[in-house]
Amino acid sequence: MVLSDVGHPPHEYAVATCSFPAPQNIMRLIIPLLLLIITTAAAPARAASSWAGDLTPIGSDDWNRARAAHLLERAGFGGSPEEIDAFAQLTPRAAVRRLVYFEGAPDPAFKPFDESGVFDAALDHFPPSRPATTDLARTTGEALGVKVKPAGNRPMQPVVNKFFYWLRASVLETNRVSYWWANRMLTSPRPLQEKMALFWHGHFATTEEKVRDYRKMLQQLELFEAQGLGNFRTLMVGVAQGPAMLAFLDAGVNVKGAPNENFAREIMELFTMGVGNYSEHDIREAARAFTGWNFAGTTFKVNAAQHDDTEKEVLGHRGNFDGVEVIDVILDHPATPQYLAAKLYRFFAREDLDPALKAELGKRLKAGNYEIAPFLETILLSKDFYAPESTATRIKSPVDLVISTYHKLGLEQVPGVPDFNDVIGSLGQRLLYPPTVAGWAQGRSWITPGLLLERGNFALDVVFPDITFIPDDRYPVRGSGYEIRAVHERIRAGMDMTTATKPVDKDGGTEMMSMSNNADRDEAFNTRYASYRGWQMAIERVKPIPRDTARLDLTGMVLEAKLTTPAQVVDYFAQRFLSVPLDPGTRDHMAAFLVQELGTADIPSAATWMEDPLRMLLHLILSRPEYQLG
């Protein structure tokens, strides 16, 4: 697919008319991109290229810089000009093996996640809700390691404070895990390891919102990092026995005599086979095999008294199966390798997958005993992967977009401004918070008018940072942040707890309530105060995210490349950042825009004042429809 397929002149939306980039200018790009998507979807099928569907390895004679760039885009997060040049000098097989098996790639110098130390052993059996916490405190005299006060006002307040503390602290620490992972994506000399971890995170989707323990989320992420290119059976068993998945799919209530079907259903429907390849009977029987599976802290355990060890019938097989044996039965089903192979292919190559190719890919995955690395080597080395149908036809996911932007800019650390978690969240893919157990939808779901505007705003925030930025890991601005801020301001003004925690709307107005003079003395606890105090305790203990902005030097980049004309600058930026070439008309308009902003066509003479015009130009390029494709 190329932009000329859209059938409208690109110059109509190529350059904003103002002399300073503004978010509203991005609106001029929305209709063209949506037209591109709609036109592509509605266009009559064209004859397939000779390489489409061909799994034969690409030869050295067909290898070039553009194909090396495509490989780095899909099997990683894009390449710098130097990285692309280096891969172009390799044979295609050597280039692919460097990514898949790390041959010739340096060892990463990553440090383990730097934990803040927010967890203590008393939080290990964290109750499912605040009412469950206070019920436990009433019954036993303590909860979460905090004893109920024997007398005095609000005897359970410290207990409830700690409940909200852990909710806040785990979220904030999870945000730090996300930054740690993002920096691995940005700087790893083994980018496919990180890309595979991202794939598995969407495939085995669990969310901190349900798990409520950053340690379990981190443990699962580390499993994806270690086993993501290994054997799928090993990975599947590891995920199934991981506390994050067990907590997410309610393993604690899956017991002998009362099996919970969530776990078994998702393993069949989403993780291995796909809808239509199993029956409700298979799910019920498989659920019995997983009874008794649970965890203690971050360690898998089987409670033998809760495990149903009688005979089950799953997918036509009979036996006294446990969970691992059921996984083996599922992996032996012919639907499983095809389902998994197709999902991997669509993630790395393209959405369009004909039945014959799907069957062949499934056959190869099964024949390779579900080893992921050799299967990916087959895809990434194939002519099909480099066919016109596969190149620059994929809408970048939010994480792809953001990390590849930073990588192509030459950054060595993910900036703290704009906030990485907020950016990818506003674009629809917040790490460690997938929307459902099915993970994220892909492709065109990433693009709506609103989401495209957010993509342009991200580009603007990178080149012209927001000076009003307030970090929400130190200052509560999201969700119920306005309530926490209101309590804080009132407490600091000297109000008593009851008055300070009166309900407040988002505009700061107070809901009028009648109160008795004794209200401040007769509560067992105050929930709004606990929410506020929990936030205070959390930010005291969770280490802050560094809040530096991206340090760009586009002037240095241009001068180092020895560019002398605006057209050369446009070409350089387009080649560095775009997978789809600019058409001549758009290129000329952008060059004219740069001349207008510089006041000259002589690039070297503008060295002392061209940084802002270069940033305006880059903002326009990063906001274009072409930049959304990779």
C-alpha positions, 0 to 999 in steps of 0.5 A: 500500500502506498499513499497514492492509493488514497486518491487525493493530493497530499499537499492539501494537508501537508503543512500547517499554515501557522508559524508555530505548531499547535495541536489543532493543526493535527485535525487537518491530518485526521480526514486524510488518514481515515480516508487512507484506512477506509479506501484500503479496506474498501479497495478491490483486491489486487493481484498478489505479488510474487513474494506474497505467501512465499516462505522461501528465504530472501536472498542476498541479492534482494537484500538492501537498506530498505529491507533492513529498516523494515526488519528492524521496524517489525522485529524491534522498535525501528532503527537508527541510520547507523543501525540500519546501515550495519544490518544492511551490510549483513546477509539477510540470514545473519541479520535475522539471526542477530535479532532472533538468537542474538548472534553478534549482538552485545550483552545487554547491560540492564540492571534489575528493577530497582524496587522501592521497598513498599511491600511488607509481609503483612500485605501478602494476604491482601483482602479483596476489598475495603469492607473485607479488610474492616470485617477481618479487623473487627473479627480478629482485632487486626488486618494487614499487620495493623492492630485495631486501637483498643479505645479512642476515636476511629479505632480502625483508621490505621487499618484502612489507611494501610489498605489504601496505602497498598493500592496506591503504592502498588499502582505507583510502583507498577508505573515505575516497572513500566518505565523500566521496561520502556527503557529496555525497549529503547536501549536493548541491543536485543530488541526482539526480546523486548518485542516478544515480551510485548507480544506475550503481554498482550497474549497473556493479558493480566492487569495490575488493576485486578492483580493489585500487586506490582511484584506479581506483574513484574514476575510475569514480565520477567518470565516473558523476557526470559522465555519469550523466544523459547519453548511455548509449552514452557512459557504456557506452563510458567504463565499458568502457574504464575501468581499474576495469572492465577490472581487475575483469573480467580484461581483461589476460588477454583477448588474441588467440588466447586470448580471456577471455569475462568482459568480453563476457558481463557486458556482454550479460548485466548491462549492456545486454541481459539473459539470454536475448537472446544466444547463447554464440556471440555471447559468444565472438565479442564477446570477440574484439572486446575483445581487447587492451583494457587500461590503464596506470595509470589510462589506457585503452590498446589493445595492437594486437598482442594485438587480434584484428582478423579478422571476427566475427559478433555478434548476426547482424552481421558485421564486423572489429569492435572493442569500441566497434563491438560495443557499437553492435551491442548497443545496436541490438538491440531487447532493450537499450532495454527491459532498461535502461528497465525497470531504471531504472523499477524503481529510481525507480518500482516493481518491478511493471512490466507488459509493455506499459509495459516495451515503451513505456518501451523504445521511448521510450528508444531513440527518445531515442537513449539520452539518460538525462535526458529519459527520467527526466523522462518517468518522474518527471513521469508520473502513473504515478510518483505513482500509489498503486502507486508511492508509499511502496511501496519499501523503502529501500536502506541508503544511502537510509535512512542518507543520508535520515535525516541529511538530514532531521535537518538535518545538513551532514556525515556523522558519523564516529560511527557509522562510515558504512562500517560502518553501510551494510556491516552493512545490506548495501550497502557503497559501492565493495564490491558483492557481485557483478558483478550489484550489489545485489539490491533491495526485500525483500532489504534486510529480514530479521530481522537486518537490521531489527535493524541498522536500529534499531541505526543509529537508536539510534547516531544519537540516542544515540552509542556511547561505546565506538566505536573507528574501524577506520581507525586501529585494526584491528578487522575481519577479521584485526584480532585478529592484527595487534593480537596482533603489535603487543602482542608486538613492543611487549613486546620479543619477537623477530619469530618469537615475536611472529607466532605464530598467535593465535585470535580470543580471544587464545589462542596456537596452540602450535608447535615452533620451532628457535632458528634460525627467527628467522634463516632466513626470507626474509620473515615474512608476519604481520609484513608484514601488521602493518607494512603496517598501520602504514605505511598509517595513517601515510600515509592521512588520518584520517576525521573522527570527530565525532558527529551534533550534534542539537538536537531541542529547538530543532527543536520550539521553532522549530516552536512545538509545544505538545502531545505530539501535535503533536510526534509529528505533526511528527516523523512528517511530517518522517521518514515517507512513510506516515502513522501511524494514530491509535492509534499516534499516540496511544500515542506521544504518551502515551509522550512525556508519560510521559517528559517528566512533563508534556503542556506542551511549552514548560515542558519545554524544559530537559529534553526533549532525551532524551525527544525522542530516545527518541521519534525512535528509536521512529519511525526504528525503525518499519516505516513508516520503512523505506518510501519 
